[in-house]
Every structure is written in C-alpha cells, then in structure tokens.
C-alpha cells in the first residue's frame, strides 16, 4: 500500500467517524449549522496547532475548500 493510499484510508476513516458523531449529536438536538461551525473551528485550530507552519495550515484548509468547490463544479 502506498503512502497516498494509507493517507486516503486514514482520511476516509476519520471522515466516517465524524459523520457518525454528527449524526449522534443531531439526535441529541445539535443543529446542522452548530455542527458546521464547531467543526470549522476545530479544523482551523487543529490545522494551526499541528502543521509545521501557518502557511502549511492554510494550505490544508484551502485544499479542503478547493476539493469541495471542484466537486460542486463536477456535479453541474
């Protein structure tokens, strides 16, 4: 398994767990916008706390945004 495959597998596992947690929180009354806001704050904090530099943290955040925009474009 290549490093890229391992990274995708890890990313996919985390994403699936976050979906499970968000569904559980929704059942407990947390709104979608509250979950989105909390997750965005967590993403920014985690990126800046763990990345080797602020530039790399911004790269992680912006690459996630770009990936979503590309999916939106592909869906049209």
N, C-alpha and C positions, 0 to 999 in steps of 0.2 A: 504494500500500500504506500503510495507516495505521500509526501508531506501535505500536498494540496488536498488529497483525498481525506487524510486524517483531520485537517482543518475543517473541511466541509462536514465531515461526520460529527466533529465536536460542535460546530456551529449549529448543525441541524438538531442535535440532542438538546442543546441549551434552548433553542427556539421552541422546540416541542414542550419542554418543561415550563417555559414561560407561558405558553398557551394554556397548559393545564392549570397553572397558578392563576392566570387571569380569569379563566372560567370559574374556578373556585371562588375567587374574590367577587365576581359578578353575582354568583348565587348568594353571597353574603351582603350584597347591596352596593358594592362599589360600581360607580358608573364607568362607561367606556372612556369618557373624557378624563376622569380622575385617574384611571389606569394609564392612559396615554401620557398624561402629564407626569405622573410618578415615574413611568418607565423612561421617558425622555430625560428627566433629571438624573435618574440612575445611570443612564447611558453616558451622559456628559461627565458626571462625577467619576465613574469607573474609567472612562477613557483618559481623562486628565490625570487621575491618580496612578494609573498603571502604565501608560505609554511612556516611552523613553524621552519624549519631548512634547511640548504643546503643539508643535506643527504636526507631529505624528498623530496626536489625539484628534486634531481637527481633520486629518486625513481619514481616520477611522469613521468619524461621524459623517463627514461629507460623502464618503464612499457608500455608506448605508443609504443616504438620501438619494444619491445618484442611481443606485441599484433599483430603488423603488420607482423613481421617475422613468427609468428605462422600461420597467415592467408596465407602467401606465401607457407609455408610448407603444409598446409591442401589443397591448390589448386593443388598441384603436384600429 
